[in-house]
Amino acid sequence: MSEVRVWSVVRTENQLKQNMLGVDPTSEGLALYYKLDGTEIQEDGKIKDAAKGLNGTTGGSITIKTLDAPIAIN
């Protein structure tokens, strides 16, 4: 999994395709945005989302890190 996004608005198939590899964290209707690329602040099993800065609980059982090479999407 490379990202988790939660929207408070309906997204069209075209909008999802256009923003498949990234989205502006200030996009209207973006409620939560966990990039999962290693840039999140992780402390005490919690990470902050890039949209609103809200804490998400990981339960301490996951580690988020940057991959050595990007994953290709065909």
Biopython code that builds the backbone (N, CA, C, O; Angstrom):
import numpy as np
from Bio.PDB.StructureBuilder import StructureBuilder

atoms = [
    (1, "MET", "N", (0.855, -1.162, 0.000)),
    (1, "MET", "CA", (0.000, 0.000, 0.000)),
    (1, "MET", "C", (0.905, 1.229, 0.000)),
    (1, "MET", "O", (1.835, 1.320, 0.801)),
    (2, "SER", "N", (0.632, 2.168, -0.894)),
    (2, "SER", "CA", (1.487, 3.336, -0.973)),
    (2, "SER", "C", (0.863, 4.583, -0.349)),
    (2, "SER", "O", (1.589, 5.469, 0.102)),
    (3, "GLU", "N", (-0.452, 4.668, -0.314)),
    (3, "GLU", "CA", (-1.125, 5.810, 0.286)),
    (3, "GLU", "C", (-2.504, 5.385, 0.775)),
    (3, "GLU", "O", (-3.083, 4.410, 0.297)),
    (4, "VAL", "N", (-3.013, 6.144, 1.741)),
    (4, "VAL", "CA", (-4.394, 5.973, 2.182)),
    (4, "VAL", "C", (-5.020, 7.364, 2.181)),
    (4, "VAL", "O", (-4.504, 8.293, 2.802)),
    (5, "ARG", "N", (-6.145, 7.489, 1.471)),
    (5, "ARG", "CA", (-6.865, 8.764, 1.434)),
    (5, "ARG", "C", (-8.322, 8.525, 1.794)),
    (5, "ARG", "O", (-8.926, 7.539, 1.372)),
    (6, "VAL", "N", (-8.872, 9.429, 2.571)),
    (6, "VAL", "CA", (-10.288, 9.396, 2.912)),
    (6, "VAL", "C", (-10.875, 10.727, 2.474)),
    (6, "VAL", "O", (-10.410, 11.794, 2.874)),
    (7, "TRP", "N", (-11.904, 10.641, 1.646)),
    (7, "TRP", "CA", (-12.544, 11.843, 1.109)),
    (7, "TRP", "C", (-13.921, 12.040, 1.742)),
    (7, "TRP", "O", (-14.604, 11.071, 2.073)),
    (8, "SER", "N", (-14.321, 13.293, 1.908)),
    (8, "SER", "CA", (-15.666, 13.599, 2.383)),
    (8, "SER", "C", (-16.575, 13.978, 1.213)),
    (8, "SER", "O", (-17.721, 14.381, 1.413)),
    (9, "VAL", "N", (-16.057, 13.846, -0.004)),
    (9, "VAL", "CA", (-16.803, 14.131, -1.232)),
    (9, "VAL", "C", (-16.648, 12.956, -2.186)),
    (9, "VAL", "O", (-15.696, 12.183, -2.077)),
    (10, "VAL", "N", (-17.569, 12.823, -3.103)),
    (10, "VAL", "CA", (-17.504, 11.766, -4.113)),
    (10, "VAL", "C", (-16.430, 12.122, -5.135)),
    (10, "VAL", "O", (-16.358, 13.261, -5.595)),
    (11, "ARG", "N", (-15.602, 11.155, -5.487)),
    (11, "ARG", "CA", (-14.563, 11.339, -6.509)),
    (11, "ARG", "C", (-14.960, 10.544, -7.750)),
    (11, "ARG", "O", (-15.404, 9.401, -7.637)),
    (12, "THR", "N", (-14.804, 11.137, -8.927)),
    (12, "THR", "CA", (-15.112, 10.428, -10.163)),
    (12, "THR", "C", (-13.964, 9.502, -10.524)),
    (12, "THR", "O", (-12.858, 9.647, -10.005)),
    (13, "GLU", "N", (-14.218, 8.565, -11.398)),
    (13, "GLU", "CA", (-13.160, 7.665, -11.854)),
    (13, "GLU", "C", (-12.013, 8.458, -12.468)),
    (13, "GLU", "O", (-10.848, 8.133, -12.242)),
    (14, "ASN", "N", (-12.328, 9.492, -13.241)),
    (14, "ASN", "CA", (-11.299, 10.319, -13.864)),
    (14, "ASN", "C", (-10.459, 11.056, -12.818)),
    (14, "ASN", "O", (-9.238, 11.137, -12.954)),
    (15, "GLN", "N", (-11.096, 11.590, -11.781)),
    (15, "GLN", "CA", (-10.356, 12.270, -10.714)),
    (15, "GLN", "C", (-9.416, 11.302, -10.004)),
    (15, "GLN", "O", (-8.283, 11.658, -9.680)),
    (16, "LEU", "N", (-9.881, 10.088, -9.764)),
    (16, "LEU", "CA", (-9.030, 9.087, -9.117)),
    (16, "LEU", "C", (-7.822, 8.761, -9.984)),
    (16, "LEU", "O", (-6.705, 8.653, -9.479)),
    (17, "LYS", "N", (-8.039, 8.603, -11.285)),
    (17, "LYS", "CA", (-6.937, 8.293, -12.200)),
    (17, "LYS", "C", (-5.941, 9.444, -12.280)),
    (17, "LYS", "O", (-4.732, 9.213, -12.291)),
    (18, "GLN", "N", (-6.431, 10.680, -12.335)),
    (18, "GLN", "CA", (-5.558, 11.852, -12.449)),
    (18, "GLN", "C", (-4.679, 12.028, -11.216)),
    (18, "GLN", "O", (-3.564, 12.540, -11.316)),
    (19, "ASN", "N", (-5.167, 11.614, -10.071)),
    (19, "ASN", "CA", (-4.429, 11.800, -8.823)),
    (19, "ASN", "C", (-3.921, 10.487, -8.239)),
    (19, "ASN", "O", (-3.709, 10.385, -7.031)),
    (20, "MET", "N", (-3.727, 9.488, -9.089)),
    (20, "MET", "CA", (-3.330, 8.167, -8.618)),
    (20, "MET", "C", (-1.978, 8.185, -7.899)),
    (20, "MET", "O", (-1.785, 7.467, -6.917)),
    (21, "LEU", "N", (-1.059, 8.991, -8.380)),
    (21, "LEU", "CA", (0.295, 8.970, -7.822)),
    (21, "LEU", "C", (0.563, 10.071, -6.811)),
    (21, "LEU", "O", (1.686, 10.203, -6.323)),
    (22, "GLY", "N", (-0.434, 10.850, -6.496)),
    (22, "GLY", "CA", (-0.255, 11.906, -5.510)),
    (22, "GLY", "C", (-1.372, 12.926, -5.620)),
    (22, "GLY", "O", (-2.039, 13.030, -6.649)),
    (23, "VAL", "N", (-1.562, 13.666, -4.562)),
    (23, "VAL", "CA", (-2.623, 14.662, -4.527)),
    (23, "VAL", "C", (-2.181, 15.798, -3.615)),
    (23, "VAL", "O", (-1.401, 15.592, -2.685)),
    (24, "ASP", "N", (-2.677, 16.978, -3.883)),
    (24, "ASP", "CA", (-2.386, 18.132, -3.036)),
    (24, "ASP", "C", (-3.077, 17.917, -1.685)),
    (24, "ASP", "O", (-4.294, 17.736, -1.645)),
    (25, "PRO", "N", (-2.332, 17.934, -0.593)),
    (25, "PRO", "CA", (-2.930, 17.702, 0.730)),
    (25, "PRO", "C", (-4.006, 18.711, 1.116)),
    (25, "PRO", "O", (-4.792, 18.465, 2.031)),
    (26, "THR", "N", (-4.042, 19.854, 0.418)),
    (26, "THR", "CA", (-5.060, 20.864, 0.722)),
    (26, "THR", "C", (-6.274, 20.756, -0.194)),
    (26, "THR", "O", (-7.119, 21.652, -0.196)),
    (27, "SER", "N", (-6.380, 19.678, -0.972)),
    (27, "SER", "CA", (-7.514, 19.484, -1.875)),
    (27, "SER", "C", (-8.829, 19.511, -1.113)),
    (27, "SER", "O", (-8.944, 18.954, -0.021)),
    (28, "GLU", "N", (-9.822, 20.170, -1.707)),
    (28, "GLU", "CA", (-11.144, 20.253, -1.083)),
    (28, "GLU", "C", (-11.739, 18.862, -0.920)),
    (28, "GLU", "O", (-11.757, 18.075, -1.866)),
    (29, "GLY", "N", (-12.215, 18.566, 0.254)),
    (29, "GLY", "CA", (-12.857, 17.294, 0.523)),
    (29, "GLY", "C", (-11.919, 16.192, 0.970)),
    (29, "GLY", "O", (-12.373, 15.095, 1.298)),
    (30, "LEU", "N", (-10.613, 16.457, 0.991)),
    (30, "LEU", "CA", (-9.663, 15.437, 1.448)),
    (30, "LEU", "C", (-9.635, 15.471, 2.973)),
    (30, "LEU", "O", (-9.107, 16.404, 3.577)),
    (31, "ALA", "N", (-10.210, 14.441, 3.581)),
    (31, "ALA", "CA", (-10.361, 14.415, 5.041)),
    (31, "ALA", "C", (-9.130, 13.854, 5.744)),
    (31, "ALA", "O", (-8.715, 14.378, 6.778)),
    (32, "LEU", "N", (-8.544, 12.792, 5.192)),
    (32, "LEU", "CA", (-7.329, 12.177, 5.739)),
    (32, "LEU", "C", (-6.427, 11.776, 4.588)),
    (32, "LEU", "O", (-6.903, 11.335, 3.542)),
    (33, "TYR", "N", (-5.122, 11.928, 4.780)),
    (33, "TYR", "CA", (-4.170, 11.576, 3.731)),
    (33, "TYR", "C", (-2.894, 11.056, 4.382)),
    (33, "TYR", "O", (-2.062, 11.827, 4.861)),
    (34, "TYR", "N", (-2.761, 9.748, 4.390)),
    (34, "TYR", "CA", (-1.551, 9.125, 4.911)),
    (34, "TYR", "C", (-0.689, 8.727, 3.723)),
    (34, "TYR", "O", (-1.031, 7.803, 2.985)),
    (35, "LYS", "N", (0.432, 9.425, 3.537)),
    (35, "LYS", "CA", (1.294, 9.198, 2.382)),
    (35, "LYS", "C", (2.015, 7.854, 2.435)),
    (35, "LYS", "O", (2.288, 7.262, 1.391)),
    (36, "LEU", "N", (2.322, 7.374, 3.611)),
    (36, "LEU", "CA", (3.001, 6.087, 3.800)),
    (36, "LEU", "C", (4.305, 6.008, 3.018)),
    (36, "LEU", "O", (4.671, 4.946, 2.515)),
    (37, "ASP", "N", (5.006, 7.142, 2.916)),
    (37, "ASP", "CA", (6.273, 7.160, 2.197)),
    (37, "ASP", "C", (7.463, 7.455, 3.105)),
    (37, "ASP", "O", (8.567, 7.718, 2.627)),
    (38, "GLY", "N", (7.238, 7.412, 4.389)),
    (38, "GLY", "CA", (8.318, 7.651, 5.336)),
    (38, "GLY", "C", (8.416, 9.073, 5.823)),
    (38, "GLY", "O", (9.245, 9.367, 6.684)),
    (39, "THR", "N", (7.581, 9.985, 5.292)),
    (39, "THR", "CA", (7.659, 11.384, 5.701)),
    (39, "THR", "C", (6.766, 11.707, 6.894)),
    (39, "THR", "O", (6.863, 12.795, 7.463)),
    (40, "GLU", "N", (5.895, 10.771, 7.277)),
    (40, "GLU", "CA", (4.994, 11.011, 8.392)),
    (40, "GLU", "C", (5.759, 10.994, 9.711)),
    (40, "GLU", "O", (6.762, 10.295, 9.859)),
    (41, "ILE", "N", (5.275, 11.761, 10.642)),
    (41, "ILE", "CA", (5.836, 11.724, 11.986)),
    (41, "ILE", "C", (5.238, 10.515, 12.685)),
    (41, "ILE", "O", (4.017, 10.400, 12.796)),
    (42, "GLN", "N", (6.087, 9.618, 13.154)),
    (42, "GLN", "CA", (5.625, 8.412, 13.841)),
    (42, "GLN", "C", (6.135, 8.436, 15.275)),
    (42, "GLN", "O", (7.342, 8.386, 15.515)),
    (43, "GLU", "N", (5.231, 8.512, 16.203)),
    (43, "GLU", "CA", (5.590, 8.494, 17.618)),
    (43, "GLU", "C", (4.522, 7.745, 18.396)),
    (43, "GLU", "O", (3.329, 7.964, 18.189)),
    (44, "ASP", "N", (4.944, 6.872, 19.279)),
    (44, "ASP", "CA", (4.022, 6.131, 20.150)),
    (44, "ASP", "C", (2.906, 5.427, 19.375)),
    (44, "ASP", "O", (1.758, 5.402, 19.821)),
    (45, "GLY", "N", (3.246, 4.850, 18.206)),
    (45, "GLY", "CA", (2.255, 4.132, 17.421)),
    (45, "GLY", "C", (1.239, 5.021, 16.727)),
    (45, "GLY", "O", (0.164, 4.554, 16.354)),
    (46, "LYS", "N", (1.565, 6.306, 16.547)),
    (46, "LYS", "CA", (0.657, 7.235, 15.880)),
    (46, "LYS", "C", (1.373, 7.921, 14.726)),
    (46, "LYS", "O", (2.568, 8.209, 14.806)),
    (47, "ILE", "N", (0.636, 8.179, 13.657)),
    (47, "ILE", "CA", (1.169, 8.953, 12.546)),
    (47, "ILE", "C", (0.220, 10.105, 12.258)),
    (47, "ILE", "O", (-0.979, 10.005, 12.521)),
    (48, "LYS", "N", (0.748, 11.198, 11.721)),
    (48, "LYS", "CA", (-0.078, 12.348, 11.366)),
    (48, "LYS", "C", (-0.402, 12.296, 9.884)),
    (48, "LYS", "O", (0.438, 11.928, 9.063)),
    (49, "ASP", "N", (-1.628, 12.670, 9.555)),
    (49, "ASP", "CA", (-1.984, 12.718, 8.148)),
    (49, "ASP", "C", (-1.539, 14.044, 7.549)),
    (49, "ASP", "O", (-1.387, 15.036, 8.262)),
    (50, "ALA", "N", (-1.330, 14.057, 6.225)),
    (50, "ALA", "CA", (-0.830, 15.236, 5.534)),
    (50, "ALA", "C", (-1.922, 16.261, 5.256)),
    (50, "ALA", "O", (-1.611, 17.413, 4.955)),
    (51, "ALA", "N", (-3.200, 15.871, 5.349)),
    (51, "ALA", "CA", (-4.293, 16.787, 5.031)),
    (51, "ALA", "C", (-4.634, 17.710, 6.192)),
    (51, "ALA", "O", (-4.681, 18.929, 6.027)),
    (52, "LYS", "N", (-4.867, 17.145, 7.341)),
    (52, "LYS", "CA", (-5.341, 17.930, 8.487)),
    (52, "LYS", "C", (-4.440, 17.828, 9.711)),
    (52, "LYS", "O", (-4.663, 18.525, 10.700)),
    (53, "GLY", "N", (-3.417, 16.960, 9.655)),
    (53, "GLY", "CA", (-2.534, 16.794, 10.796)),
    (53, "GLY", "C", (-3.151, 15.998, 11.933)),
    (53, "GLY", "O", (-2.723, 16.109, 13.082)),
    (54, "LEU", "N", (-4.161, 15.193, 11.610)),
    (54, "LEU", "CA", (-4.820, 14.383, 12.637)),
    (54, "LEU", "C", (-4.012, 13.124, 12.916)),
    (54, "LEU", "O", (-3.381, 12.573, 12.014)),
    (55, "ASN", "N", (-4.033, 12.676, 14.153)),
    (55, "ASN", "CA", (-3.318, 11.459, 14.502)),
    (55, "ASN", "C", (-4.095, 10.226, 14.075)),
    (55, "ASN", "O", (-5.313, 10.158, 14.236)),
    (56, "GLY", "N", (-3.381, 9.258, 13.533)),
    (56, "GLY", "CA", (-3.924, 7.942, 13.244)),
    (56, "GLY", "C", (-3.164, 6.945, 14.093)),
    (56, "GLY", "O", (-1.952, 7.079, 14.263)),
    (57, "THR", "N", (-3.838, 5.964, 14.622)),
    (57, "THR", "CA", (-3.193, 4.975, 15.479)),
    (57, "THR", "C", (-2.799, 3.762, 14.666)),
    (57, "THR", "O", (-3.625, 3.176, 13.966)),
    (58, "THR", "N", (-1.530, 3.387, 14.760)),
    (58, "THR", "CA", (-1.035, 2.213, 14.039)),
    (58, "THR", "C", (-1.007, 0.989, 14.940)),
    (58, "THR", "O", (-0.843, -0.129, 14.453)),
    (59, "GLY", "N", (-1.162, 1.179, 16.226)),
    (59, "GLY", "CA", (-1.049, 0.078, 17.161)),
    (59, "GLY", "C", (0.386, -0.377, 17.333)),
    (59, "GLY", "O", (0.660, -1.373, 18.002)),
    (60, "GLY", "N", (1.306, 0.370, 16.718)),
    (60, "GLY", "CA", (2.726, 0.045, 16.829)),
    (60, "GLY", "C", (3.155, -1.170, 16.034)),
    (60, "GLY", "O", (4.302, -1.603, 16.141)),
    (61, "SER", "N", (2.245, -1.736, 15.229)),
    (61, "SER", "CA", (2.574, -2.979, 14.533)),
    (61, "SER", "C", (3.000, -2.787, 13.089)),
    (61, "SER", "O", (3.241, -3.772, 12.391)),
    (62, "ILE", "N", (3.103, -1.540, 12.614)),
    (62, "ILE", "CA", (3.580, -1.319, 11.251)),
    (62, "ILE", "C", (4.762, -0.366, 11.265)),
    (62, "ILE", "O", (4.919, 0.449, 12.174)),
    (63, "THR", "N", (5.576, -0.486, 10.254)),
    (63, "THR", "CA", (6.700, 0.423, 10.057)),
    (63, "THR", "C", (6.569, 1.025, 8.674)),
    (63, "THR", "O", (6.366, 0.303, 7.698)),
    (64, "ILE", "N", (6.683, 2.337, 8.582)),
    (64, "ILE", "CA", (6.588, 3.021, 7.301)),
    (64, "ILE", "C", (7.987, 3.466, 6.907)),
    (64, "ILE", "O", (8.687, 4.110, 7.688)),
    (65, "LYS", "N", (8.394, 3.115, 5.679)),
    (65, "LYS", "CA", (9.716, 3.512, 5.226)),
    (65, "LYS", "C", (9.687, 3.811, 3.741)),
    (65, "LYS", "O", (8.770, 3.396, 3.034)),
    (66, "THR", "N", (10.693, 4.533, 3.268)),
    (66, "THR", "CA", (10.843, 4.834, 1.868)),
    (66, "THR", "C", (11.484, 3.651, 1.158)),
    (66, "THR", "O", (12.476, 3.098, 1.633)),
    (67, "LEU", "N", (10.918, 3.266, 0.025)),
    (67, "LEU", "CA", (11.478, 2.170, -0.760)),
    (67, "LEU", "C", (12.760, 2.603, -1.440)),
    (67, "LEU", "O", (12.940, 3.782, -1.745)),
    (68, "ASP", "N", (13.655, 1.653, -1.679)),
    (68, "ASP", "CA", (14.897, 1.956, -2.373)),
    (68, "ASP", "C", (14.646, 2.331, -3.831)),
    (68, "ASP", "O", (15.380, 3.139, -4.399)),
    (69, "ALA", "N", (13.619, 1.753, -4.434)),
    (69, "ALA", "CA", (13.256, 2.052, -5.819)),
    (69, "ALA", "C", (11.747, 2.180, -5.911)),
    (69, "ALA", "O", (11.020, 1.457, -5.231)),
    (70, "PRO", "N", (11.264, 3.100, -6.753)),
    (70, "PRO", "CA", (9.816, 3.253, -6.883)),
    (70, "PRO", "C", (9.164, 2.031, -7.526)),
    (70, "PRO", "O", (9.799, 1.276, -8.261)),
    (71, "ILE", "N", (7.908, 1.864, -7.233)),
    (71, "ILE", "CA", (7.145, 0.763, -7.824)),
    (71, "ILE", "C", (6.517, 1.272, -9.113)),
    (71, "ILE", "O", (5.881, 2.326, -9.123)),
    (72, "ALA", "N", (6.693, 0.525, -10.199)),
    (72, "ALA", "CA", (6.152, 0.930, -11.495)),
    (72, "ALA", "C", (4.692, 0.524, -11.603)),
    (72, "ALA", "O", (4.312, -0.583, -11.220)),
    (73, "ILE", "N", (3.877, 1.432, -12.130)),
    (73, "ILE", "CA", (2.470, 1.127, -12.395)),
    (73, "ILE", "C", (2.295, 1.097, -13.895)),
    (73, "ILE", "O", (2.556, 2.087, -14.580)),
    (74, "ASN", "N", (1.857, -0.029, -14.402)),
    (74, "ASN", "CA", (1.669, -0.170, -15.855)),
    (74, "ASN", "C", (0.221, -0.138, -16.224)),
    (74, "ASN", "O", (-0.119, -0.244, -17.402)),
]
sb = StructureBuilder()
sb.init_structure("model")
sb.init_model(0)
sb.init_chain("A")
sb.init_seg("    ")
for serial, (resi, resn, name, xyz) in enumerate(atoms, 1):
    if name == "N":
        sb.init_residue(resn, " ", resi, " ")
    sb.init_atom(name, np.array(xyz, "f"), 0.0, 1.0, " ", f" {name:<3s}", serial, name[0])
structure = sb.get_structure()
